[in-house]
Amino acid sequence: MYIRAFHILHDIPPIQDLKDEAEYSQVLENLLEDFKNVVTQLAEGFRACRKHIKQEDMVKQFLDRTLTSRLGIRMLATHHLALGENKPNHVGIINISMRVKDVIERWADFVTRIAEEKYGKAPRIKMSGHINATFPYIQLPLDYIFPELLKNAVRATIETHADLNESALPPIQITIANNDIDFIIRISDRGCGIPHYVMPKIMQYNFSTAESDLDNREELHVFTNMIEASNSTTSGPMHGYGFGLPTSRAYAEYLGGSLTIQSLQGIGTDVYLRLKHIDSKSESFRI
């Protein structure tokens, strides 16, 4: 698929005028459409052969490189197409005055709707910190990472407090911190945390608690759906192929940041997403 795309682009003659550019942009748009399901296809393939995988590090390195390369290519192609649009406060795909609170709110509404459809209830999502901070950033990777992290927190809360009505569910607390170097998003839930013996596996591609020993399955009942939720794709139900959380981590690291998880077993989980500003004073931002 990628080799075919390379040859298609390689065979396009040099662009001489606006007509040539329009034809080139149409080719890019078609290729983006062709490649939109690559992550799902990868996930399906790895899930099918999951039990035969012996070298987790090799799989991690391959998928990290493949998925971040795809993200970079997609951002560049989408940026080229977006330069031809007149979207307010944007230069291509760069939102020159992005308010991260607005992005989080949009995905919080999305996740809330999914939870209400599936469970008939959803916890409140509260925000604090630098909620009015604005800065230039590329929203595309955030539109993948935020729903993954929010689905994790929402489902963990509902599964752990299944006997509570909606008004009694402990809220999810989101804190935004902004400085000259980077910005940090902390998502805190009271979903009872993640067991110690599960923590080393949650960043593995295709990880599912269904693989655990029979002796552990009763204890893991609450956490099964939570882990699958954090490792799902952004479309469809609140569970998926085991790619969401490790892909979010790979994207964060690719963008010069990090994604870390602190579990307070018996209370809940804090997830920290740290991303460098694209105009950071410490070092340049690159794709």
Residue, then its C-alpha position, 0 to 999 in steps of 0.5 A: m500500500y505504501i509502496r503504491a502510494f510512493h510510486i503514485l506521488h513519485d510519478i507526478p510531474p513537477i508542479q508548474d501552475l495552480k491547475d497542477e497543484a489542484e490535481y496534486s492535492q486531489v491525489l493527496e486527498n484520495l491517498l489520505e482516504d485510502f489510508k484512513n483504516v490503516v491503524t484498524q487493519l494493523a490492530e486486526g492483524f496483530r490481534a489475530c496473531r497475538k498468541h504467537i508473538k514472543q518478542e514484545d520489544m520488537v513488536k513495540q519498536f515496529l509499531d511505534r515506528t510505523l504508527t508515528s511515521r504514519l502520523g507524521i506523513r498524515m500531518l504533512a499531507t493534511h497541512h498541505l491541503a489545509l493551506g488552501e483553506n481559509k480557516p480562521n486562526h489557522v495556518g494549515i493544520i496549525n491552530i495559532s491560538m488553540r485553547v486546549k480546554d475547548v479541545i478537551e470539552r469537545w471530546a469529553d462530550f463525545v465520551t459522555r455520549i458513548a457512556e450514556e448510550k452504553y450505561g445510561k449514565a456518565p460521571r461529570i468531567k471537571m476542569s481546572g488550572h490554566i483553562n484559558a491558556t491559548f497557544p499555537y499547536i497541531q490539534l490532529p494528534l490530540d484528537y486521537i489521544f484525548p478520547e482514548l484517555l477520557k474513555n479510560a477514566v470514564r469507564a473505570t469510574i462507571e465500572t467501579h461504581a456500578d451501584l451508584n446513580e449518575s449524580a453520585l459518581p465521583p467526577i473526573q478531574i482534569t488539570i491543565a498546566n501551561n508554561d513556556i516550555d510545554f503544557i501538561i494535562r492531568i486526568s484523575d479518576r476514582g476508578c479504584g486504580i490498576p492492579h500492580y501485576v497489570m501495570p507492566k502490561i498496559m502499554q503493550y499493543n493488543f494487551s487484554t486482561a482476557e489473557s490473564d490466568l484463570d485465578n486472576r480473572e475474578e479480581l480483574h473483572v472490574f479492570t477488563n473493560m477499563i484496560e480495553a477502553s484505554n486501548s480502543t480506537t476512537s470510533g465505535p464502542m468503548h472497547g477495541y483492539g488494544f492499540g489506543l493507549p500504546t499508540s497515544r504514548a507513541y504519539a506523545e513521545y514522537l511530539g517530544g512529550s510523554l504519557t505516564i500513568q500513576s495508579l493509586q490502587g484502591i483509589g484511582t488513576d492519574v494520567y499525565l500527558r506532557l507535550k512541548h510547545i511548537d514554539s518552545k523556548s527550549e528546543s525546536f519542534r519537528i515532525 
